[in-house]
Amino acid sequence: MDRSSNPPAPMSAGKRRGLYPEVEPYDFGWLQTGGPHELYYELCGKADGKPAVVLHGGPGGAINPTMRRFFDPSRWNVALFDQRGCGRSRPNASLEDNTTWSLIADIERLRVHLGVEKWTVFGGSWGSTLALAYAVTHPERVEALVLRGIFLVTQKELQWFYQEGASMLFPDAWERFLAPIPRSEQADMIAAYHRRLTHPDRKIQAEAASAWSRWEGDTISLRGPEARPAKFNEVDFAIAFARIECHFFANKGFFPEDGWLLKQVEKLRKIPGWIVQGRFDVVTPLASAWALHKAWPEAEFDIVWDAGHASTEPGVIDGLIRATDAALSVRS
């Protein structure tokens, strides 16, 4: 069903679904990758429930307790993990052997480690990118896809957010983003930040990371800067987030060509899918979700009229909860 033409949803609490109750992991550990990286993972919900894996955003973000709450804990068995260099994975902020393809291999590594045959893949923002890349690479291992804030890592998207586009909507925040970069380098902000975020001087890294992370935090939600994740203010998190994110974007997502992901969508046609997209998402604008919807019309498509990018906005929560509940009925 395409809900893109529906009127704005009523705001009363009775009309929208909320997050499931808080839940603690029933197991956790660190997964060896055969290289320098060790990945932190945790398992939540019902041990013999329907398997799912959560892919966090960024790249460079981390899992958090709220991500556990998009799934009915009495019916799902949910695996969450911190991607290379992120969160509690080790070593922190490392760029070594850290590419889209190594992350895809990590998802498979975790699946095999957990003894899962097929699972539902859940991801938002960069998590949607990684979910799509994993699904077109290993379609036989994906039972369903639940995606939010579609991001295809195209030059057009990167130009919009890091060069010119979003800057016109947030000129005050954009000035703060420009501040660490001399005018002579501002024609390529990703390259300018990449030089600083890979600089051997941690003080230079920290200054750049703070500005990079704040730019994303200031634009993430219709609820304003107060909705900025608190971790963006922590130096260690900000450095890992900014370094890894900029590393991936400076390398164009490590994809073979611009627009590669959308060209692979034919491989998804038999996979049940749900797409939830904020109408006023400035970080990953609706155009990318719309393009994916047109290429993959079989997937349920839900535009949330009163939401931006954040997964914690009420309409986005509602859409994602309805999607994970619906995905329970999918059978291979």
Secondary structure, DSSP 8 states (H G I E B T S, - for coil): -B-TTS-----SGGGS---------SEEEEEE-SSS-EEEEEEEE-TTSEEEEEE-STTT----GGGGGGS-TTTEEEEEE--TTSTTSBSTT--TT-SHHHHHHHHHHHHHHHT-SSEEEEEETHHHHHHHHHHHH-GGGEEEEEEES-----HHHHHHHHTSSHHHH-HHHHHHHHTTS-GGGTTSHHHHHHHHHT-S-HHHHHHHHHHHHHHHHHHS-TT-GGGS-GGGGSHHHHHHHHHHHHHHHHTGGG-SSTTHHHHTGGGGTTS-EEEEEETT-SSS-HHHHHHHHHH-TTSEEEEETT--S-TTSHHHHHHHHHHHHHHTT---
